[in-house]
Amino acid sequence: MIVGGGKGRGNGRDTDDWGNRSDDNSDGAGGSVWVSEDIVMKCFERQVPGYPRYTYSGDPALGEHHLVISGITITEDGEYQCQVGPTQTNPPIWAAANVTVLVAPTGITILGWEDGAVVEMVAGASLVLECLVTDARPAAIIMWHKDGLLLDQGLVEERVEASSQPRRWSVRSRLSVTAAPEDDGKLYTCEADHPALRRSSDPLLASITLSVLREYCYLLASITLFVLREYLYLLASIILSVLLEYHYLLASITISVLHEYVYLLASITLRSP
């Protein structure tokens, strides 16, 4: 019996190494793994030339031929096949498994605001919150919460874009908020949902808190600031005038003293023999 092994890279191949396929004698499997973990898949060939991190385990006498990949990296993402060649009486058969290497997002932020920032708004005004989750594989899903309650995804615009890192993706999610008086003090949070984060006890999220001013409060605050500004300007003018008057008086006294001193000095000089 001829034994062969193949590894696809998501190329959509429907045939084995001999150009044949047997749907009745093949099965498929899929799975996800984390970077730097080891994975084991069933296979038949005992040698893996050119792949030092690839080994096989299992008891050949029992038909166990398992592919072990140590220290998996993102380059191991793709389709794997185990193939058994044809004999005089049997067609070739093969089995396939798709492996997705998971890479957790590297960061999350609400653009324009620091995490935990207080955002002031006037009641009735609108604000667009944009959340960015970067460098994940596959792309993360962004969820918005208001005081811990999940918001309807229909209120959100989301766009997946290529990351600066190879084989990774970033996601932008935009939420439009129209402030109401009852939104004062509400916590808005965007959270990244990703398979690689589900083992972690620390969620990846960013938050802001709304501070909603009623219109009359906003008007009162504006008037207060205006009056305070005018008062400070008047106070500064008075202080400046006093200082100028003081400086003028001091200069006059100084000149008078100097004048008397010069007169006295001249008198002494004239009386000297």
Secondary structure as the mmCIF struct_conf table of DSSP 4:
data_model
#
loop_
_struct_conf.conf_type_id
_struct_conf.id
_struct_conf.beg_label_comp_id
_struct_conf.beg_label_asym_id
_struct_conf.beg_label_seq_id
_struct_conf.end_label_comp_id
_struct_conf.end_label_asym_id
_struct_conf.end_label_seq_id
STRN STRN1 VAL A 3 GLY A 8
BEND BEND1 GLY A 10 GLY A 10
BEND BEND2 THR A 15 THR A 15
TURN_TY1_P TURN_TY1_P1 ASP A 17 TRP A 18
BEND BEND3 GLY A 19 GLY A 19
HELX_RH_3T_P HELX_RH_3T_P1 ASP A 23 ASN A 25
STRN STRN2 GLY A 28 TRP A 34
TURN_TY1_P TURN_TY1_P2 VAL A 35 SER A 36
STRN STRN3 ILE A 39 LYS A 42
BEND BEND4 PHE A 44 PHE A 44
BEND BEND5 ARG A 46 ARG A 46
TURN_TY1_P TURN_TY1_P3 PRO A 49 GLY A 50
TURN_TY1_P TURN_TY1_P4 PRO A 52 ARG A 53
STRN STRN4 TYR A 54 SER A 57
BEND BEND6 GLY A 58 GLY A 58
HELX_RH_3T_P HELX_RH_3T_P2 PRO A 60 LEU A 62
TURN_TY1_P TURN_TY1_P5 GLY A 63 GLY A 63
STRN STRN5 HIS A 66 ILE A 69
BEND BEND7 SER A 70 GLY A 71
HELX_RH_3T_P HELX_RH_3T_P3 ILE A 74 GLU A 76
STRN STRN6 GLY A 78 VAL A 84
BEND BEND8 GLN A 88 ASN A 90
STRN STRN7 ILE A 93 LEU A 102
STRN STRN8 VAL A 103 VAL A 103
BEND BEND9 THR A 106 THR A 106
STRN STRN9 GLY A 107 ILE A 110
TURN_TY1_P TURN_TY1_P6 LEU A 111 GLY A 112
BEND BEND10 TRP A 113 TRP A 113
TURN_TY1_P TURN_TY1_P7 ASP A 115 GLY A 116
STRN STRN10 ALA A 117 VAL A 122
TURN_TY1_P TURN_TY1_P8 ALA A 123 GLY A 124
STRN STRN11 SER A 126 ALA A 136
STRN STRN12 ARG A 137 ARG A 137
BEND BEND11 PRO A 138 PRO A 138
STRN STRN13 ILE A 141 LYS A 146
TURN_TY1_P TURN_TY1_P9 ASP A 147 GLY A 148
STRN STRN14 LEU A 149 LEU A 150
HELX_LH_PP_P HELX_LH_PP_P1 LEU A 151 ASP A 152
HELX_RH_3T_P HELX_RH_3T_P4 GLN A 153 LEU A 155
STRN STRN15 VAL A 156 ALA A 162
BEND BEND12 SER A 164 GLN A 165
TURN_TY1_P TURN_TY1_P10 PRO A 166 ARG A 167
STRN STRN16 TRP A 169 THR A 178
HELX_RH_3T_P HELX_RH_3T_P5 PRO A 181 ASP A 183
TURN_TY1_P TURN_TY1_P11 ASP A 184 GLY A 185
STRN STRN17 LEU A 187 ASP A 193
HELX_RH_3T_P HELX_RH_3T_P6 PRO A 195 LEU A 197
TURN_TY1_P TURN_TY1_P12 ARG A 198 ARG A 199
BEND BEND13 SER A 201 ASP A 202
STRN STRN18 LEU A 205 LEU A 213
HELX_LH_PP_P HELX_LH_PP_P2 ARG A 214 ARG A 214
HELX_RH_AL_P HELX_RH_AL_P1 GLU A 215 ARG A 271
#
